[in-house]
């Protein structure tokens, strides 16, 4: 799974990146987490507010830091596993 955290490196962006890494570890997912700060790449995803979260090329959130349980749901759905 390719996970992209889109943002400027702000406190919210770093918080999302940290939370994403925590959830990836908790779920034992095989995933690459990439931080994207390039404005043009973010614009290509249509992100108007950061932080943004992209899973395998699909935007799943923007403008807020999802809670751990919401991230787990995003990741499990993307990985094709049942959400508990």
C-alpha contacts under 8 A as a table, 3 or more apart, distances in Angstrom:
res1	aa1	res2	aa2	distance
1	X	29	X	7.97
1	X	30	X	6.41
1	X	31	X	4.53
1	X	32	X	6.37
1	X	55	X	7.09
1	X	56	X	6.05
1	X	79	X	7.31
2	X	31	X	5.73
2	X	32	X	5.06
2	X	33	X	6.35
2	X	34	X	7.62
2	X	55	X	5.92
2	X	56	X	5.03
2	X	57	X	7.74
3	X	31	X	6.88
3	X	32	X	5.98
3	X	33	X	4.78
3	X	34	X	6.12
3	X	53	X	7.25
3	X	54	X	5.74
3	X	55	X	4.78
3	X	56	X	6.38
4	X	33	X	5.86
4	X	34	X	4.78
4	X	35	X	5.78
4	X	36	X	6.53
4	X	52	X	7.97
4	X	53	X	5.84
4	X	54	X	4.99
4	X	55	X	6.54
5	X	13	X	7.21
5	X	16	X	7.29
5	X	17	X	6.23
5	X	33	X	7.45
5	X	34	X	6.25
5	X	35	X	4.93
5	X	36	X	5.96
5	X	51	X	6.82
5	X	52	X	5.75
5	X	53	X	4.92
5	X	54	X	6.56
6	X	13	X	7.32
6	X	35	X	6.20
6	X	36	X	4.80
6	X	37	X	6.08
6	X	42	X	6.29
6	X	50	X	6.59
6	X	51	X	5.52
6	X	52	X	4.66
6	X	53	X	6.15
6	X	54	X	7.67
7	X	10	X	7.14
7	X	13	X	5.67
7	X	35	X	7.67
7	X	36	X	6.31
7	X	37	X	5.24
7	X	42	X	7.69
7	X	50	X	5.22
7	X	51	X	4.93
7	X	52	X	6.50
8	X	13	X	6.93
8	X	36	X	7.97
8	X	37	X	5.22
8	X	50	X	7.61
8	X	51	X	7.90
9	X	12	X	7.83
9	X	13	X	5.44
9	X	14	X	6.08
9	X	37	X	7.07
10	X	13	X	5.10
10	X	14	X	6.23
11	X	14	X	5.22
11	X	15	X	6.07
12	X	15	X	4.97
12	X	16	X	6.19
12	X	51	X	6.52
12	X	64	X	7.58
12	X	65	X	6.67
13	X	16	X	5.18
13	X	17	X	6.25
13	X	50	X	7.10
13	X	51	X	5.07
13	X	65	X	7.82
14	X	17	X	5.02
14	X	18	X	6.11
15	X	18	X	5.16
15	X	19	X	6.10
15	X	65	X	7.25
16	X	19	X	5.05
16	X	20	X	5.96
16	X	51	X	7.26
16	X	65	X	5.48
16	X	66	X	7.43
17	X	20	X	5.08
17	X	21	X	6.25
17	X	33	X	7.98
17	X	35	X	7.56
18	X	21	X	5.21
18	X	22	X	6.23
19	X	22	X	5.00
19	X	23	X	6.24
19	X	68	X	6.84
20	X	23	X	5.22
20	X	24	X	6.12
20	X	33	X	7.97
20	X	71	X	7.13
21	X	24	X	5.09
21	X	25	X	6.17
21	X	33	X	7.36
22	X	25	X	5.22
22	X	26	X	6.16
23	X	26	X	4.92
23	X	27	X	6.03
23	X	68	X	6.79
23	X	71	X	7.09
23	X	72	X	6.45
24	X	27	X	5.34
24	X	28	X	5.89
24	X	29	X	5.27
24	X	30	X	7.72
24	X	31	X	7.13
25	X	28	X	4.95
25	X	29	X	6.62
26	X	29	X	7.98
27	X	72	X	7.77
36	X	41	X	7.56
36	X	42	X	7.39
37	X	41	X	7.95
37	X	42	X	7.40
38	X	41	X	5.41
38	X	42	X	6.31
39	X	42	X	5.11
39	X	43	X	6.04
40	X	43	X	5.00
40	X	44	X	6.20
41	X	44	X	5.08
41	X	45	X	6.83
42	X	45	X	5.37
42	X	46	X	6.70
42	X	47	X	5.85
43	X	46	X	4.93
43	X	47	X	5.78
43	X	48	X	7.54
44	X	47	X	7.73
45	X	59	X	7.00
47	X	50	X	6.99
47	X	52	X	6.55
47	X	62	X	6.56
48	X	62	X	7.64
48	X	63	X	7.69
49	X	52	X	7.14
49	X	62	X	5.91
49	X	63	X	4.52
50	X	62	X	5.69
50	X	63	X	4.66
50	X	64	X	7.01
51	X	62	X	5.55
51	X	63	X	5.34
51	X	64	X	6.14
51	X	65	X	6.98
52	X	59	X	7.27
52	X	60	X	7.81
52	X	61	X	5.61
52	X	62	X	4.05
52	X	63	X	6.37
52	X	64	X	7.64
53	X	59	X	5.85
53	X	60	X	5.78
53	X	61	X	5.25
53	X	62	X	6.29
54	X	57	X	5.77
54	X	58	X	5.18
54	X	59	X	4.31
54	X	60	X	5.82
54	X	61	X	7.39
55	X	58	X	5.23
55	X	59	X	6.46
55	X	60	X	6.87
55	X	75	X	7.73
55	X	78	X	7.18
56	X	78	X	7.86
59	X	62	X	7.65
60	X	74	X	7.27
61	X	64	X	7.31
61	X	66	X	7.67
62	X	65	X	7.92
66	X	70	X	5.93
66	X	71	X	6.20
67	X	70	X	5.33
67	X	71	X	6.34
68	X	71	X	5.12
68	X	72	X	6.20
69	X	72	X	5.04
69	X	73	X	6.30
70	X	73	X	5.08
70	X	74	X	6.32
71	X	74	X	5.04
71	X	75	X	6.14
72	X	75	X	5.18
72	X	76	X	5.97
73	X	76	X	5.26
73	X	77	X	6.02
73	X	83	X	6.00
74	X	77	X	5.36
74	X	78	X	6.15
75	X	78	X	5.08
75	X	79	X	5.96
76	X	79	X	4.97
76	X	80	X	6.01
76	X	81	X	5.00
76	X	82	X	6.48
76	X	83	X	6.05
77	X	80	X	5.03
77	X	81	X	5.88
77	X	82	X	6.90
77	X	83	X	6.85
78	X	81	X	7.64
